[in-house]
Amino acid sequence: MSNRVLTKKISAMLSVMLLVSMLVPVLAFAATGFSNLVYKNGTVSGTVYSSVYTGVKDAVYLNVYSPSNALVTTTTATYSTYANGNYYYDFSKYFSNEFNYVTVYADVYQNGTVGESVYQTVYNTTDKSTSGRSSRGSSGSAAPISTNNSIQAESNGNVDATALKNALAASKNVEIKISGEIAIIPASALVDALKDGAVITVVSDNGSYSLPLSVLDLDALTKELDVTVDVLNIKVSIKKLSDDAAKAVADAAASLGANQVSDVVDFNVVAEGKDGKTANIKFGNTYVSRSVKLSKSVDSSKATGVLYNEATNKLSFVPAVFGTKDDQPIATLKRNGNSIYTVVELNKSFDDIASHWAKADIELLANKLVVDGVSDNKFDADRNITRAEFAALVVRALGLSTVSAASDFTDVKSGAWYADAVAAAAQAGIINGYEDKTFRPDAQITREELAAMAVRAMSYADIATTVSADDQASLLKKFKDADDIVWAKAEIAAAINAGLINGLTDTTLGPDSQATRAQTATILKRFLSTANFIN
């Protein structure tokens, strides 16, 4: 063989090897993604492609978030075709034309759990022609809150009113950088931006706090503090705790067998008038985002944001998603109130779920401190669950504070273990009683009741749940026992549409069947994923 022929063959082989080496990582990364994603004239449309086989009849679910990370709409994608090793799902949803850009999350479900996730930011083509930035949610990423304007507070935390007013006039998203722990924001600079969906993000070395201006009722606050708006300030503090305060949180984490992976940070926002007098700001059901830096990268299925209760010295679940910003691992915690927060890791399991169909969901929610075992090693997944138990779980999943108040239900006694959780759930509009004014806390919950409470939790989290009468009929028609639904046809249809529940079989719903602890865990996990409360 001549040297020239040998050289050609070697060159050809090297070319093939180089081509393969270039293609392999691309193909490995391209498991799930978007194509032709467009936001125009108030409609988001496009295609989700995935190598994950969903069974076609299972849906691909999409949540669309505004620049302030508020959920603006939810929709599903419809199976289109299969080509080149991927399954394609088309979607189109009208909601609003008011945003400069939105972030679209897609979850591809497989056998009732998320097999792949992806998100992408897409700009309104009527406003900008900039191409959207994208990242893969399946790697644990969380979409960052983008800001178009940034101003620096003074060393004492004071924010210049004119600079802030001008920044808000130019952008709905303004970043305020502070060198210390406090930002003093003049309310007079916020008046014109209150109804524009504007968000102020205070950024410090201890973390960041994104405050939607829609939660500020300046008229009520000025009356409560007896000042004019020119005197009123909004005081945002992001304080890293140390010494005894931090040790108390560390001890609470250790008692759970948890590993703490962030500082302990006290996030607080109040209105301030004359002589240091303050008034609390009521968030209602608006979930406010705050972020903390992590000491290392984490597995999102084993990490959770937690709130520290100073009265009980205990930790409880806070909705949180995990990602990175500027190559720094962060957690974004979401809650409608102020408190002390940190992030912990757990690795919990139970001996009796080793081969159970709901094992992954149970373990995930146990690591999130949403569900407990009946003992350290036993979950009892197939045991039925009571109405009181589920009310307590929903309150935990929403990160609600329990309410110490007299119950309107005649059979809920103030000393009962579930009394405060039932009061909180009732106050949030998640549970109703019976016509005889009882709650029947010890009654085993039915799948119909379970679906209704889950849909009400979605509504509380500001997720669209309305399903038209025609769509209700379409969703329920394949189930031969749909006529057994007593009162919650709209709620069950909404739960099916949102992917919270499936039939017991392809043709039966079992609305009057009693729900199990495993079914409850799975529904709560789907709810938390849909609400973008976990990733």
C-alpha positions in Angstrom: 0.0 0.0 0.0 1.5 3.4 -1.0 2.1 6.1 1.6 -0.3 8.3 -0.3 -3.2 5.8 0.0 -2.4 5.1 3.6 -2.4 8.8 4.4 -5.8 9.3 2.8 -7.3 6.4 4.8 -5.9 7.7 8.0 -7.1 11.2 7.2 -10.6 9.8 6.5 -10.7 7.8 9.7 -9.6 10.9 11.7 -12.3 13.0 10.0 -15.0 10.4 11.0 -13.7 10.2 14.6 -13.6 14.0 14.8 -17.2 14.2 13.5 -18.4 11.6 16.0 -16.7 13.3 18.9 -18.4 16.6 17.9 -21.8 15.0 17.5 -21.9 12.8 20.6 -22.2 15.5 23.2 -24.7 17.4 21.2 -26.9 14.3 20.8 -26.5 13.4 24.5 -27.7 16.9 25.5 -30.6 17.1 23.1 -32.9 14.8 25.1 -35.6 17.5 25.6 -36.0 21.0 24.4 -38.1 23.6 22.5 -38.3 24.4 18.9 -39.9 27.4 17.2 -40.8 28.9 20.6 -42.5 32.3 20.0 -44.2 34.9 22.2 -46.2 37.3 20.0 -49.5 39.2 20.3 -50.1 37.7 23.7 -49.7 34.1 22.6 -46.9 31.6 23.4 -46.6 28.8 20.9 -44.0 26.3 19.8 -43.1 22.6 20.1 -41.5 20.5 22.8 -39.4 17.7 21.6 -38.2 14.8 23.8 -36.6 11.4 23.6 -38.7 10.4 26.6 -41.7 8.3 25.5 -44.8 9.5 27.5 -47.2 7.0 26.1 -48.6 9.7 23.9 -51.8 9.9 25.8 -49.9 11.4 28.8 -49.5 15.1 28.5 -46.6 17.5 28.3 -47.3 20.3 30.8 -46.2 23.9 30.4 -46.1 26.8 32.9 -45.5 30.3 31.7 -43.9 32.8 34.1 -43.7 36.6 33.9 -40.4 38.5 34.3 -41.2 38.7 38.1 -41.4 34.9 38.3 -45.2 35.1 38.7 -47.1 32.2 37.0 -49.3 33.7 34.3 -50.8 30.7 32.6 -50.7 26.9 32.4 -51.3 24.8 29.3 -50.7 21.4 27.8 -49.0 20.3 24.6 -50.6 17.9 22.1 -48.7 15.0 20.6 -47.7 15.7 17.0 -45.3 13.3 15.5 -42.2 11.1 16.0 -39.0 11.8 14.0 -35.2 11.4 14.4 -35.5 9.7 17.7 -37.7 12.4 19.3 -41.4 12.8 20.1 -42.8 16.2 19.2 -45.6 18.0 21.1 -47.2 21.2 19.9 -48.8 24.0 22.0 -50.3 27.4 21.7 -51.8 29.5 24.5 -53.0 33.1 24.6 -52.7 34.9 27.9 -51.4 38.5 27.7 -49.2 40.9 25.6 -48.0 43.0 28.5 -44.6 41.4 29.1 -41.3 42.1 27.4 -40.4 38.4 27.9 -41.7 35.3 29.6 -40.1 32.1 30.7 -41.7 28.8 29.6 -41.3 25.6 31.6 -42.1 22.2 30.2 -42.4 19.0 32.1 -42.5 15.7 30.2 -44.3 13.2 32.3 -43.6 9.4 32.1 -45.6 7.0 34.1 -47.0 9.7 36.3 -43.6 11.4 37.1 -41.5 14.0 35.4 -39.1 12.2 33.1 -37.5 15.4 31.6 -37.9 19.1 32.2 -36.8 22.2 30.2 -37.3 25.9 30.3 -36.5 28.8 28.0 -36.9 32.5 28.1 -38.5 34.0 25.0 -38.9 37.7 24.2 -42.1 39.4 22.9 -41.4 39.8 19.2 -43.7 42.9 19.2 -41.2 44.5 21.7 -37.8 43.0 21.0 -36.2 40.8 18.4 -33.6 39.4 20.9 -33.5 35.7 20.9 -34.4 33.8 24.1 -31.9 32.4 26.4 -32.4 28.8 27.4 -31.2 26.3 29.9 -32.1 22.7 30.8 -34.4 22.4 33.9 -33.6 18.7 34.2 -30.1 19.5 35.4 -31.6 21.4 38.4 -31.6 24.9 36.9 -33.9 27.6 37.9 -34.7 30.6 35.7 -33.1 33.7 37.0 -35.1 36.9 37.6 -33.8 39.3 35.0 -33.5 43.0 35.7 -33.1 45.7 33.1 -32.1 48.5 35.5 -29.7 48.5 38.4 -29.1 51.2 41.0 -26.8 51.3 44.0 -28.1 52.2 47.5 -26.1 54.5 49.7 -23.8 52.9 52.4 -26.6 53.4 55.0 -29.1 51.6 52.8 -31.0 54.7 51.6 -32.2 54.6 48.0 -32.4 57.8 46.0 -36.1 58.5 45.2 -35.4 60.2 41.9 -33.1 57.5 40.6 -35.5 54.8 41.6 -38.5 56.5 40.0 -36.6 57.0 36.8 -35.5 53.3 36.8 -39.1 52.1 37.3 -40.2 54.4 34.5 -37.7 52.7 32.2 -38.3 49.1 33.4 -40.7 46.9 35.3 -37.8 45.1 36.9 -35.3 47.1 38.9 -32.4 45.8 40.9 -31.2 47.7 44.0 -27.7 46.7 45.2 -26.9 47.2 48.9 -23.5 46.9 50.6 -25.0 46.2 54.0 -28.1 44.4 55.2 -30.9 47.0 54.7 -32.5 48.9 51.9 -34.6 51.9 52.7 -36.9 52.4 49.8 -38.9 55.7 49.5 -42.6 54.9 48.9 -43.0 58.1 47.0 -40.9 56.6 44.2 -43.2 53.6 43.9 -46.6 55.2 43.4 -46.6 55.4 39.6 -45.3 51.8 39.3 -47.8 50.0 41.7 -50.2 48.9 38.9 -47.6 48.0 36.3 -46.6 44.6 37.7 -43.2 46.1 38.7 -40.8 44.1 40.8 -37.9 45.5 42.9 -35.1 43.0 43.6 -32.8 43.9 46.5 -29.4 42.2 46.1 -26.7 41.8 48.8 -23.9 39.5 49.7 -26.3 37.6 52.0 -28.9 36.9 49.3 -31.6 38.7 47.2 -35.3 39.6 47.8 -37.7 40.2 44.9 -40.6 42.3 46.0 -43.6 42.6 43.7 -45.0 46.1 44.2 -48.5 44.8 43.8 -48.4 43.6 47.5 -48.0 47.2 48.7 -51.2 48.9 49.8 -49.7 52.4 50.3 -53.0 54.0 51.3 -53.6 51.5 54.1 -50.0 51.7 55.3 -50.0 55.5 55.4 -53.2 55.4 57.4 -51.9 52.8 59.8 -48.6 54.7 60.5 -50.4 58.2 60.3 -48.0 59.6 57.7 -48.1 60.9 54.2 -46.6 58.8 51.4 -43.6 61.3 51.2 -42.6 60.2 54.7 -43.3 56.4 54.2 -40.4 54.0 53.5 -40.4 50.4 52.6 -37.6 48.7 54.6 -36.1 45.5 53.2 -33.6 43.6 55.3 -31.5 40.6 54.4 -29.6 39.7 57.5 -27.2 36.8 58.0 -27.7 35.3 61.4 -24.7 34.1 63.5 -23.8 33.0 67.1 -26.7 31.6 69.1 -29.4 32.4 66.5 -27.5 30.4 63.8 -26.7 27.6 66.3 -30.4 27.2 67.1 -31.2 26.6 63.5 -28.2 24.2 63.1 -29.5 22.2 66.1 -32.9 22.0 64.6 -31.4 20.7 61.3 -29.3 18.2 63.2 -32.3 16.9 65.1 -33.8 15.9 61.7 -30.6 14.3 60.5 -30.3 17.1 57.9 -27.1 18.6 56.5 -27.2 22.4 56.4 -26.0 23.8 53.0 -26.6 27.5 53.3 -26.3 30.4 55.8 -29.2 31.2 58.0 -30.8 34.4 56.6 -33.6 36.5 58.1 -35.6 38.1 55.2 -37.9 40.9 56.3 -39.9 43.7 54.7 -41.9 46.3 56.6 -43.3 49.7 56.1 -41.7 52.4 58.2 -43.1 55.8 59.3 -41.9 58.4 61.8 -39.7 57.7 64.8 -39.0 54.1 63.6 -42.6 53.0 63.9 -43.3 50.1 61.6 -46.3 48.2 60.1 -46.4 44.7 58.7 -47.0 44.2 55.0 -49.6 41.7 54.1 -48.7 39.4 51.2 -52.0 37.7 50.8 -51.4 34.6 48.6 -48.6 36.3 46.6 -45.5 34.1 46.9 -42.4 36.3 47.1 -39.0 35.0 45.9 -35.8 35.3 47.8 -32.5 33.6 47.1 -29.6 32.3 49.2 -26.2 31.1 48.1 -25.4 27.4 48.7 -22.1 26.0 50.0 -22.1 23.3 47.3 -24.2 21.9 44.4 -27.1 19.8 45.5 -29.5 17.2 44.3 -32.8 19.0 44.1 -34.7 15.8 45.1 -32.8 15.7 48.4 -32.5 19.4 49.2 -35.2 21.8 50.5 -35.7 25.3 51.6 -36.9 25.5 55.2 -38.4 28.1 57.6 -37.2 28.3 61.2 -39.9 28.8 63.8 -38.4 30.6 66.7 -41.4 29.6 69.0 -41.1 25.9 68.4 -37.4 25.7 67.4 -38.5 23.5 64.4 -37.9 23.6 60.6 -40.7 23.3 58.1 -40.9 23.1 54.3 -40.7 26.2 52.1 -41.2 26.0 48.3 -37.8 26.2 46.7 -36.1 25.6 43.4 -32.4 25.1 42.8 -30.1 26.4 40.2 -27.0 28.5 39.6 -26.3 32.2 39.0 -22.8 33.3 37.8 -21.6 29.7 38.4 -22.7 30.0 42.1 -25.3 27.3 43.3 -28.3 29.1 44.7 -31.8 28.3 46.1 -34.8 30.5 45.3 -37.3 30.2 48.2 -40.9 31.2 47.7 -43.3 32.2 50.5 -46.0 34.8 51.2 -44.4 36.0 54.5 -41.3 37.0 56.4 -39.1 34.7 58.4 -35.8 33.0 59.0 -34.7 30.6 56.2 -31.9 28.2 55.4 -31.4 25.2 53.1 -30.8 21.6 54.2 -30.2 18.2 52.6 -31.8 15.0 53.7 -31.7 11.4 52.3 -34.8 9.7 53.7 -36.4 6.4 52.8 -38.5 3.7 54.3 -38.1 0.0 54.5 -41.6 -0.8 53.3 -41.6 1.2 50.0 -38.5 -0.5 48.4 -40.6 -1.8 45.5 -43.6 0.5 45.8 -44.8 2.4 42.7 -44.8 5.7 44.6 -41.3 5.2 46.1 -39.7 8.2 44.3 -42.5 10.6 45.1 -42.6 9.5 48.7 -38.9 9.9 49.2 -38.8 13.3 47.5 -41.6 14.7 49.7 -40.0 13.1 52.8 -36.8 14.9 52.0 -38.8 18.1 51.5 -40.4 17.6 55.0 -43.8 17.6 53.5 -44.7 13.9 54.4 -43.6 11.9 57.4 -43.4 8.1 58.0 -45.5 6.4 60.6 -42.1 5.6 62.1 -38.5 6.2 61.2 -38.5 3.1 58.9 -42.1 2.7 57.9 -44.3 4.8 55.6 -47.4 2.6 55.3 -48.0 3.8 51.8 -51.3 1.9 51.2 -53.1 3.0 54.3 -56.0 5.3 53.8 -55.6 8.9 54.9 -58.0 11.1 56.8 -59.4 14.5 56.0 -57.4 16.1 58.8 -54.2 14.4 57.7 -54.6 15.7 54.2 -55.5 19.2 55.3 -52.2 19.3 57.3 -50.2 18.0 54.3 -51.7 20.7 52.0 -50.8 23.4 54.6 -47.2 22.1 54.6 -47.0 21.9 50.8 -48.1 25.5 50.5 -45.6 26.6 53.2 -48.5 28.2 55.2 -48.2 29.3 58.8 -50.7 27.5 61.0 -53.4 29.6 62.5 -54.2 29.4 66.2 -57.8 30.4 66.0 -61.2 29.0 67.1 -62.6 26.7 64.4 -65.9 27.3 62.7 -66.3 23.5 62.6 -68.2 22.1 65.5 -66.2 18.9 65.6 -62.7 20.4 65.5 -61.6 21.0 69.1 -58.9 23.6 69.8 -56.6 21.0 71.5 -56.6 18.6 68.6 -53.3 18.0 66.8 -54.8 19.1 63.5 -56.8 22.1 64.7 -54.3 24.8 63.7 -53.7 23.2 60.3 -57.4 22.9 59.6 -57.9 26.5 60.5 -55.1 27.6 58.1 -56.5 25.5 55.3 -60.0 26.8 55.9 -58.7 30.4 55.9 -56.9 29.8 52.6 -60.2 28.5 51.1 -58.8 25.0 50.6 -61.3 23.0 52.7 -65.0 23.3 53.3 -67.1 21.6 55.9 -70.5 19.9 55.6 -73.9 21.5 55.8 -74.2 20.5 59.5 -71.0 22.7 60.2 -68.8 19.7 60.8 -65.5 19.0 59.2 -65.3 15.2 60.0 -61.5 15.2 60.5 -61.3 11.5 61.2 -63.2 10.4 58.1 -61.1 8.8 55.4 -60.8 11.2 52.4 -62.2 10.1 49.1 -60.5 10.7 45.7 -63.2 13.2 44.9 -62.4 15.3 48.0 -58.7 14.9 47.4 -59.0 16.2 43.9 -61.1 19.2 45.1 -58.6 20.2 47.8 -55.7 19.9 45.4 -57.3 22.1 42.8 -58.1 24.7 45.5 -54.5 24.6 46.5 -53.6 25.4 42.9 -56.0 28.3 42.9 -54.4 29.6 46.1 -51.0 29.4 44.4 -52.5 31.5 41.6 -52.5 28.7 39.0 -55.3 28.8 36.5 -57.8 25.9 37.1 -60.9 26.9 35.2 -62.0 24.3 32.7 -64.9 25.0 30.4 -68.1 22.9 30.5 -67.2 21.4 27.1 -63.7 20.6 28.2 -65.1 19.1 31.4 -67.3 16.8 29.4 -64.5 15.8 27.1 -62.1 15.0 30.0 -64.6 12.9 31.9 -66.4 11.1 29.1 -63.9 8.2 28.9 -64.5 7.3 32.5 -67.6 5.0 32.9 -68.0 5.9 36.5 -67.9 9.7 36.0 -71.6 9.8 37.0 -70.5 8.7 40.4 -69.0 12.1 41.0 -71.3 13.7 43.6 -70.4 17.4 43.6 -66.9 18.0 42.3 -67.1 17.4 38.5 -65.4 20.7 37.7 -62.7 20.1 40.3 -61.9 16.6 39.1 -61.9 17.7 35.5 -59.5 20.5 36.5 -57.3 18.0 38.4 -57.1 15.7 35.3 -56.4 18.7 33.0 -53.5 19.8 35.3 -52.1 16.3 35.5 -52.7 16.0 39.2 -54.7 12.8 39.0 -55.2 9.9 36.6 -57.9 7.3 36.5 -57.6 4.2 38.7 -57.7 2.4 35.3 -58.1 3.7 31.7 -61.9 3.8 32.2 -62.5 4.3 35.9 -61.9 7.3 38.2 -63.0 5.8 41.5 -64.3 9.2 42.9 -65.8 7.6 45.9 -62.8 5.3 46.6 -60.8 6.1 49.7 -57.4 7.7 48.9 -54.1 6.2 50.2 -51.0 7.9 51.6 -49.2 6.9 48.4 -51.8 8.5 46.1 -51.7 11.6 48.3 -47.9 11.9 48.1 -48.1 11.6 44.3 -50.8 14.3 43.9 -48.9 16.7 46.2 -45.7 16.1 44.2 -47.4 16.9 40.9 -49.0 20.0 42.5 -45.6 21.3 43.7 -44.0 20.6 40.3 -46.9 22.4 38.5 -46.7 25.4 40.8 -42.9 25.5 40.2 -42.5 25.1 44.0 -39.9 22.3 43.5 -37.7 21.2 40.7 
